[in-house]
Amino acid sequence: MRNKKTRSMSFFTTGFTYIEIVIAIGILALLGAIGLSSFSTWQRGHALDATYRQAISFLEEARNKTLSSENSASYGVRFETDKITLFQSPFVEGASDNKEIILNNYVSISNIVLTGSASDVIFDKLSGETANYGSVVISEKNNPLNSKTITIQQNGVAR
């Protein structure tokens, strides 16, 4: 009889205590916070890389359209702190054939240093060169030290 009583008592005493559950929830919350922080950092870095690649793509597209004499026009790219616009020269705000990239909330264009104090890079029809060469810096808003620089050479090549 004693064996049966001991077995039924052990059935009711197994399980987790309140303290064990609180500790487990605390550990899960801590791991979740670390994971969320890492994800946020990755997301900002990804936004910076994506904006950099899109800007290079716009510069290459504008140069290629100019060299191929599409619509018998020159094309260019305008840099502003919150957007990048590919346009048919001359620039007209809101023109239907403009292509825009509205920058992600995590990044901005922090520095535009082009010859002639311009924010537009316009390509020459015959050579693909530009008179407005220099650099454009794209950086994270919360961490300006994390940035990427686009260098636009006089021959129109962007890196």
N, C-alpha and C positions, 0 to 999 in steps of 0.2 A: 504494500500500500504506500509506503514511503516513496518509492520510486515514481509512482504515478503523480503524487503531489509535487515533487521536485520538478518533474517535467512540465507540469502546468504552470508553475511559478516562473520558470525560465522563459516560457512563451510570452508572458506579459511583461517581462523585464527587458526583452530585446528591442532594438530600435535606436533611434537617435534622440539625444537629449536636446533641449532647447538651445543650449550653449553651442553644441556641435553644428546645429542648423545655422545659427547666427554667424559662426565662424566661416562656414562654407559659403554663405551668401556674401560675406565680406570679401572673401578671396575672389569670388566670381566678379564682384563689383570692381575690385582693384584690377583684375585682368581685363575687364571690359574697358575701363578708363585708359589703360595702357594701349589697348588695341585701337580705341577711338583716336587717341593722340597720334599714333603711328599712321592711321588712315588719313587723318587730316593733313599731316606733313606730306604724305605721298600725293594726296590730291592737289596740294599747292604746287609741288614740284612738277606734276603731270601737266597742270594748267600752264606753267611757264614753258615747258618743252613744247606743248601743242601750239601755243601762241607764236613761239619762235619759228616753228616749222611752217605755220600758216603765213607768217610775214615773208619768209624766204620764198615760199610758193607764189605769193602775190607778186613779188619782185621779178621772179623768173617768168611768170605768166605775162606781166606787163612788157617785159623786154622781148619775149617771144612774139607777142601780138604786134609790137612795133616793128620788129625785124621782118615779120611776114607781111607787113603792110595791110593788116586787117582793117577794113573800112578806110583805107588810105590815111590813117591817123597815127599819131604818137600816143602812147599810153604811159601812165605813171602810177605811182603809189603815194598816197598822203598818209603821214603818221600824225596822230593826235594822241593825247594821254589815255583816252579810253576807247579808241577805235583805229582801224587801219582800213583805208579805202583804195581800191583799184579803180582807176578812172580813165576815160578817153580824154586826152588833152584838147582844150583847156578844162580844168576842173570846174564842175558845176555841182554845188551841193544838192543832193537829192535827185540827181539825174537817174533815169530809169535803168541805164546800162552800168551804173556804178555797182561794184561789189564791195560789201562791207564785212568786216569782222568786228563785232562788238566784243571788247575784251572781257574775259572772265573777271568776276569780282575779286579774285586773288592776285591778279597781275595788272600792271600799268606800264606805259612807256614813260620811263623816268628821265631820259636824256636823249635829245635829238641834236646831233652835231653834224650838219650838212653844210657844204660850202654855200656861201651866199645867204646864210641864216634862214634857209628854207626848211619847210617840212614836207615838201614834195620832191619825189625823185621821178623825173621825166626822161624817157629814153629817146635818143636820136634815131630817126628812121633809117638812115643808111648804115650806121656803124653799131647801134645798140649802146653807145656810150651815154654817159650822163654828165651834165655840168654840176649836178648837185650830189656829189659823192661825200662819203664820210661814215658816220656810225650812228646807230640807234640802239639804245639800251632798254631792254625789257626786263622788269624786275618784279619780285613779289612785293605786294603792298605792305605786308606785315614784316617782311625781312628784306629790305633793299639790298643787303649784301649778297643775297642769292639772286643773281641776274645772268642774263645772256646778252651778248653784244652782237649785233648784225653789222658787218663791215661791208659797205657798198663801195666798190672800187670805181675809178673813173671810166674803166672799160665797160661798166654796167654789171659786172659779176658781183653777186652778193654771197657772203659766207657768214 
